[in-house]
Amino acid sequence: MTMTIRHFLQFTDFSAEEHAWVFKRAGEIKRKFKKYEKYHPLADRTLAMIFEKASTRTRVSFEAGMYQLGGSVVHLTTGDSQLGRSEPIEDSAKVISRMVDMVMIRTFGQDKIERFAEHSRVPVINGLTNEFHPCQILADIFTYIEHRGSIQGKVVAWVGDGNNMANTWLQAAELLGFTVHVSTPTGYEVDQDIAGIRSRDSYKVFRDPMEACRGADLVTTDVWTSMGFEAENEARRKAFAEWCVDTEMMKVAKPDALFMHCLPAHRGEEVEADVIDGPQSVVWDEAENRMHVQKALMEFLLLGKVDD
């Protein structure tokens, strides 16, 4: 029986039920990892990782995760691949996907990964684009579930840039039934059209970041200057000065609110050291969980619903 090729290019590529399955499997796969139980469902499978944007967590989490599942990894960067340079993306996709079982791409425009997937014979995973970061939101929601249970009906406060993380949080909220309170400086708002959100029911916009955090179950942020926007760094530092997540913001959130950050973090800029290093922060669990949810994701894309 041949399986339909599935890709994970943005959060909405999976249904709510499929996300629930991935979260369930991530928990089971993580338990095996913690018990040093060998689990090799992807033996003899190969993952190609293509990086046009540099990475620490994405590379380590995918590479270590694939090895732990019994598979192999081919690592490509802009310097040693032809993606989008002298060879058309479509041609690269046709060639690479004949040699490996799955491809993860971390690049700039979402259009690149969409074009690659269109011509790929194997599943393609979005490791990050300018528009979306679905693997990170998978990890964040899984981390919330681990610590607090279901995220349905909860409030997530997004403080900072209306970037790829914010776009993906909006997608997740609409799909999984929670609300995002968004607070960004003027000129850095989320774009509902880019996120592909049908209505404003699942998110609310606040000018004051303190009000966005009020009553939140989870407060989260990201660096003020995402990769590829470094030329705007000084202007952003001025524009974002009031959007540093501090202890006062955490105090107006719910008493058991969690703090998350996808890392790397700049203490004293987008978050105070007392918050990211404080008792409500779960950033290290969140970082580790990238590996576990991505293992569940890769298993699902290649094998479907496995219940061992």
C-alpha positions in Angstrom: 0.0 0.0 0.0 1.5 3.4 -1.0 1.0 6.2 1.4 0.0 9.7 0.3 3.0 12.0 0.7 2.4 14.5 3.4 4.4 17.7 4.1 4.6 19.9 7.2 5.2 23.3 5.8 2.9 25.3 8.1 0.9 24.4 11.2 -2.3 24.1 9.3 -1.0 21.2 7.1 -2.3 18.9 9.9 -5.7 18.7 11.4 -6.4 19.2 15.1 -6.7 15.4 15.4 -3.4 14.8 13.7 -1.7 17.3 16.0 -3.1 15.5 19.0 -1.7 12.3 17.6 1.8 13.9 17.2 1.7 15.2 20.8 0.7 11.8 22.1 3.5 10.1 20.2 6.0 12.8 21.3 5.2 11.9 24.9 5.7 8.2 24.3 8.9 8.6 22.3 10.3 11.0 25.0 9.5 8.4 27.7 11.5 5.8 25.7 14.4 8.3 25.4 14.5 8.9 29.1 14.5 5.2 29.8 17.3 4.6 27.3 15.0 2.3 25.4 16.2 1.7 21.9 13.5 2.6 19.3 14.5 2.5 15.6 11.4 2.7 13.5 13.3 4.7 10.9 16.2 2.3 10.4 17.6 2.6 6.9 15.8 5.9 6.3 17.7 9.1 5.4 16.8 12.7 6.3 18.4 15.5 4.1 18.7 18.8 6.1 19.1 21.9 3.9 20.2 25.1 5.7 20.1 28.5 4.0 19.7 30.0 7.5 22.2 29.0 10.2 20.9 27.0 13.1 21.8 25.5 16.4 18.7 24.0 17.9 17.1 23.0 14.5 20.2 21.1 13.4 20.9 19.4 16.7 17.3 18.4 17.3 16.7 17.0 13.9 20.1 15.3 13.6 20.1 13.8 17.0 16.4 12.8 16.7 16.9 11.1 13.4 19.9 9.1 14.7 17.9 8.1 17.8 15.1 6.8 15.5 17.7 4.6 13.7 18.1 6.7 10.6 20.8 8.7 8.9 21.3 12.4 8.1 22.8 14.3 5.2 23.6 17.9 6.1 23.6 20.6 3.3 24.2 24.3 3.6 24.0 27.1 1.0 27.8 26.7 0.4 27.5 23.0 -0.6 24.2 22.8 -2.3 22.6 24.3 -5.4 19.3 25.2 -3.9 18.0 28.3 -5.6 21.4 29.2 -7.1 22.6 27.8 -10.4 20.0 25.0 -10.3 16.3 25.7 -10.1 14.6 24.7 -6.8 12.3 22.4 -8.8 15.3 20.5 -10.2 17.0 20.2 -6.8 13.8 18.8 -5.3 13.5 16.2 -8.0 17.1 15.0 -7.5 17.4 15.2 -3.7 14.0 13.5 -3.1 15.1 10.5 -5.3 18.0 9.9 -2.9 16.6 10.4 0.6 13.3 9.6 2.5 12.6 13.0 3.9 13.8 16.6 3.6 13.9 19.4 6.2 14.6 22.9 4.9 15.4 26.1 6.9 15.3 29.0 4.5 14.0 32.5 3.9 10.8 32.8 1.8 8.0 30.3 2.3 7.6 30.2 -1.5 11.0 28.3 -1.7 9.9 25.5 0.5 6.5 25.3 -1.2 8.1 25.0 -4.6 10.5 22.4 -3.3 7.7 20.3 -1.8 5.6 20.6 -5.0 8.3 18.7 -6.8 9.5 16.3 -4.0 8.7 12.6 -4.0 9.2 12.5 -0.2 7.8 14.5 2.8 9.2 18.0 3.3 9.4 19.7 6.7 9.6 23.4 7.4 12.6 24.0 9.8 11.9 27.7 9.7 11.0 30.3 7.1 10.4 34.1 7.3 6.7 33.4 7.5 6.3 30.3 9.7 8.1 28.2 12.3 5.7 25.2 12.8 8.1 22.8 14.5 8.8 25.4 17.2 5.1 25.9 18.0 4.7 22.0 18.0 7.4 22.0 20.7 5.9 24.9 22.6 2.4 23.4 22.7 3.7 20.0 23.7 5.7 21.7 26.5 2.5 23.4 27.7 0.6 20.1 27.6 3.4 18.4 29.7 3.3 21.1 32.4 -0.4 22.2 32.4 -2.5 19.8 30.3 -4.7 20.8 27.4 -4.1 24.2 25.8 -7.7 24.3 24.5 -9.5 27.4 25.9 -6.3 28.9 27.3 -4.7 32.3 26.7 -1.3 32.7 25.2 0.3 36.2 25.3 2.6 37.0 22.5 4.8 40.0 23.3 7.1 41.5 20.6 7.5 41.1 16.9 4.7 40.0 14.6 7.1 37.5 13.0 7.0 33.8 11.9 6.5 32.6 15.5 3.5 35.0 15.9 2.0 33.9 12.6 2.3 30.3 13.6 0.8 30.9 17.0 -2.3 32.4 15.3 -2.6 29.4 13.1 -2.4 27.0 16.1 -4.9 29.0 18.1 -7.6 28.9 15.3 -7.0 25.2 14.8 -6.7 24.0 18.4 -9.2 26.3 20.1 -7.2 28.7 22.3 -6.7 32.5 22.2 -3.6 34.5 21.5 -3.2 38.0 23.0 -0.8 39.8 20.6 1.1 43.0 21.5 3.6 44.4 19.0 5.1 47.9 18.4 3.4 50.0 15.7 4.7 48.9 12.3 5.5 45.3 13.5 2.0 43.9 13.7 1.0 40.4 12.7 -0.5 40.1 9.2 -3.7 38.1 9.3 -3.4 37.4 5.5 0.1 35.9 5.8 -1.0 33.8 8.7 -4.0 32.7 6.7 -6.4 33.2 9.6 -10.1 33.3 8.6 -11.3 35.5 11.5 -10.3 37.5 14.5 -12.1 35.2 16.9 -8.9 33.3 18.1 -6.7 36.4 18.7 -6.9 39.9 20.2 -4.6 42.8 19.6 -3.3 45.0 22.5 -1.3 48.2 22.3 -0.1 47.7 25.8 1.9 44.5 26.4 1.0 44.5 30.1 -2.7 44.2 29.1 -1.9 41.4 26.7 -0.3 39.5 29.6 -3.2 40.1 32.0 -4.7 36.7 32.8 -2.6 34.8 30.4 -1.8 31.1 30.9 1.4 31.4 28.9 3.6 34.4 28.1 6.0 34.0 25.2 8.3 36.1 23.1 11.2 36.0 20.6 14.2 38.1 19.7 13.4 41.6 18.4 15.5 41.1 15.3 14.9 37.8 13.5 17.5 36.3 11.2 17.6 38.2 7.9 16.5 41.5 9.4 19.8 42.5 11.0 20.0 45.8 9.1 17.0 46.9 11.1 18.6 46.1 14.5 19.0 49.6 15.8 15.6 50.8 14.7 14.0 47.7 16.3 15.8 48.2 19.6 14.2 51.7 19.9 10.8 50.5 18.7 10.6 47.5 21.0 11.9 49.2 24.2 8.6 48.7 26.0 8.1 45.1 24.9 10.6 43.5 27.2 8.9 40.7 29.2 9.6 41.6 32.8 8.5 40.4 36.2 5.6 42.9 36.2 4.2 41.4 33.1 4.4 37.9 34.6 2.7 39.1 37.8 -0.4 40.2 35.9 -0.5 36.8 34.1 -2.1 33.9 35.9 -0.2 32.8 39.1 0.7 29.5 37.4 1.5 31.1 34.0 4.5 29.7 32.1 7.1 31.7 30.2 8.6 30.4 26.9 11.1 31.6 24.4 12.3 29.8 21.3 15.9 30.9 21.9 18.5 32.2 21.5 17.6 34.9 24.0 19.0 38.3 24.7 18.6 39.0 28.4 17.8 42.6 29.0 16.3 43.0 25.5 13.1 41.0 24.8 13.1 39.4 28.3 14.5 40.1 31.7 17.0 37.7 33.2 14.8 37.3 36.3 12.0 36.0 34.0 13.9 33.6 31.7 15.9 32.2 34.6 13.0 32.3 37.0 10.6 29.7 38.3 7.9 30.2 35.7 10.3 29.7 32.8 10.3 26.4 30.9 12.6 27.3 28.1 15.0 24.4 28.6 12.2 21.8 28.5 10.9 23.7 25.5 14.3 23.5 23.7 14.6 19.8 24.4 11.1 19.1 23.3 11.9 20.3 19.8 13.7 17.0 19.4 10.9 14.8 20.8 8.1 16.4 18.8 10.2 16.3 15.6 10.8 12.6 16.1 7.1 12.1 16.4 6.6 14.3 13.4 9.1 12.4 11.3 7.6 9.0 12.4 4.1 10.2 11.4 5.2 11.6 8.0 7.0 8.4 7.0 5.0 5.6 8.8 1.6 7.1 9.5 0.0 6.3 12.8 2.3 3.9 14.6 1.2 2.6 18.0 3.8 0.5 19.5 
